[in-house]
Amino acid sequence: MWLFVILSLAACAAPQRRPAREISSEVLGVLDELETRWRHFEDLQGIVELTIERRDGTQRFLGPLLLRAPAALRFEGLSPLGQTLFVVAMDGETFTLYSLVEDRAVTGRATEGTMTRWLDIPLPPAALVALLAGYVLPLPEIEAGTLVRGPEDLRLELQDGEGVVQRIWLDRLERRVQRVEWERRTMRLHASLGPGDTVTLVVPDRQVSLRLRYQSRALGVGLPLARFRVELPEGAGVIHAP
């Protein structure tokens, strides 16, 4: 949907809660590590190359990316001449996707439903922000959890009360996340945190993949929340998402 919306818009974190039942101390220890690392993240400012692949084509954009914990994001897709083509922004509460080419925008609440419909990314905003920053948020309400030790990695498998399964692969030495996947009845999403500051997301059910590669980035720059809001020009066409 990214590809379609970017070309024409005319068409149409809260603290983690502990599991409801007991799971092993080993699993709890890994969860604590993941959550502690994320709590140390404040914000990020970088230049990224975004590649969007769909069945009908590929688009590439270079532009500035801003992230701020827990759920604020702003990306500006630039033309080869450096002109802003579109802006995607969330401030933790509101979502805006604005095409400067079309002078049209989608605005609404920043929710998983909005992310799925307009960005083809079936994740809560905080989970996406964490992933793009190189972190993984465990499911917020865990009903079951297991840890499987392989020869070179660990696999943490979590499940919540709504049937969502999350699998997280970590290297055994430093316990850094290598990849993660979410699976539910109607949707699957795979992500990898690869070398060279690269994050890849694949959503097989929607036949879309996104690859984000950092050209530069700086942490802890003190980004104000106002940077994650978009002031739409008077007269712009606006679609109000539910």
N, C-alpha and C positions, 0 to 999 in steps of 0.2 A: 504493500500500500504506500510505502514511502515514495516509490518511483512514481506512482500515479498521482499522489497528492502534490509532490513537488512540481510536477509538470502542469497540473491544473487542479486548483482547489475548488473549482466550481462543482465538481461531483463530490457527489458525496461518497522519621523512623523512630518509630517508637522503641523504647527499650525492649529487648527480647524477653519473652516469657518462658519460664521453665516448663519442661514436659509435664503433662497431666499424670503420668505414671512413671515409676522408676525405670531408668535405663542405666547402663553400666557406668562406672566412674571413669573408665577409659574414654567412652564416647563423650561424657560431660567435659572431660579435660580438653578434647579436641574442639568442642563447641566453645569453651572458654577462650581458647587460643584465637579462634576465628573472630569472636566478638571483641576481644581485647585489641587485636590489630585494627579492626574497623573503628573502634572508639578513638584511636590515636590519629585518625585521618580528620583533617579540618577542611581543606579545599585544595584545588588544583587549577592551574592555568596552563594551557598548552596549545600547540599547533598540531593538528592531526590530518591524516589522509583517510577519508572515509570512502570505502568501496561498497556499493550496494548491488548485489547480484540477484536477478530474478529470471524466471524462465524466458521472459521476452527481452532481456537485455541487461546491460551493466552500466552503472553510473559511478563516476568518481568525483569527489569533491575534496578540496583542501580548504581548511579554515580553522578559526580559533574555537577551542572547547574550554568551557568553564564548568567545574564541578564543585559543589559544596555540600558537606554532610548536613542533614541526613538525606535530602532528596531534591536538591537543586541542581539544574543542568541548563546549559546554554551552548548551542552550536550554531555557527553561521557558515553556510555553504557558499563558497566563493567561486566566481567564474575564473577562467584562466587569466583574465585581465585584472582580477582582484576585486571585482564588484560583488556585493552581497546578493545572492540569488534567493535565499530563504533563511529563516531563523526558526529554530526549535528551542523553546525555553520552558522551564518549570521552576517555580520558586518554592516548591513544597506543597502548595495548595492549588495553584492554577497552572494550566497548560496552554501554550500558544504555539501554533504552527503558522508562520506567516510567509507567503510567497511575495517577494517584492516585484517579481516579474508580472504576476497576475494582479497584484495589489488586493489579495484576498487572504483571509486568515480563518483558522479554526481556533476557537477558544473554549475552555471548559475546565472542569475539575481535573486535577492531576491524579488519576486513578489507574489501576491495572486495565480496566475496560477501555479507557481512553487510549492508553498506550497500545493496546492490542488493535484497536480499530484504525488509528491514524498512523502508527509507526510499525505495525506488524510485529511488535515485541510484547509477548504475553507475560510481562513481569510487573510487579509493583514498582513505582518510581524509585524508591530507595534501593531496591535490589539492582536496578539498572545503573544507578549512580555508583554504587559500590563496585559493580562489575567493571565499569569503564575505568574506575580508579585502580583496579587490580586487586579487589577484595571480593569475598563471597559472603553474603548474609545467609545464615542457616534459616530454614523455615521458622516462622515465629512461634508456632504452637506444635510441638513435636509429640506424637503419640508413640512412636517407636523409633529406635535407632540402633544400628549395628556398625561395627568397625571391622573391616576385612584387611588383613595384612598380606600384601603380595611381596614378591622378591625385591621390587624396586619402588613400590608405592603403597599408599594406604587408600582404601576406599571407604568413605563414610556414607552410609545410606540412612536417610531419614524419611519419615512419613508422618503426615499430619492427619487430623480427624476427618478431612474432606477427601482423602484419597490421593493427595498430591505426594509424589515421591521425588526426593532430591538426592542425587548422588554426587559426591565431591571427591575428587582424586587429589591426593597430596603426595609430594615426594617424602620419602622416609627420613631423610637426613634433616632437612630444615622445616619440614611440614608446610611447604609453600604450595598453594593451590595451583594445580596444573590445568584442570578442567572441571566442569560441573554440568549437570543436566537436570532438568525438571521434566517430570512426566505426569500427565493426568489423563483422564478419559478422552478429552477433546483436543489436547495440545501437547506438543513436545518442543523442548528448546535445549540445544546443546551450546556450550560456550567453552572456549579454551583461552588460557592466558599464556601466550607463546613467547618465544624469545624475540628480542628486538622491540620490546614495548608494544606488542600487538595483542589485540583482543578480537576474537572472532565469535560471532553468534550465528547459529543456524536454526531456522524454524522450518523443519521438513514439511509440516502440514500446510504451511503457507508458501512453500517453495521460494523462500527468501533467505539470503545470508548477508550479514554485514561484517565487514572487516575494518577495524579501526587501528591505524598505526601512528604512534606518536613520533613526530619529528623533533619536538622539544616539549618540555614540561617543567613546571616549577610548583613546589608544594608549599603550603602554609603562607600564601601571599596575602591573606586577610581580605578576601573578596566580600563586599557588602551584598546583602540580599537584593538590593535594587538592581544589581547587574543582571539578575535572572528574570527580570520583568521586561516586557516588550510594550512600548508605547506605539499603538497603531495610529497611522495618520488619519486625519479626518477624511471620510469618504471611502475608506477601505471597506470592501465587502467582507462580512463576518458571518461565519457559521458557528452557532452556539451549540457545542456538543453537550449532551446530557451528562 
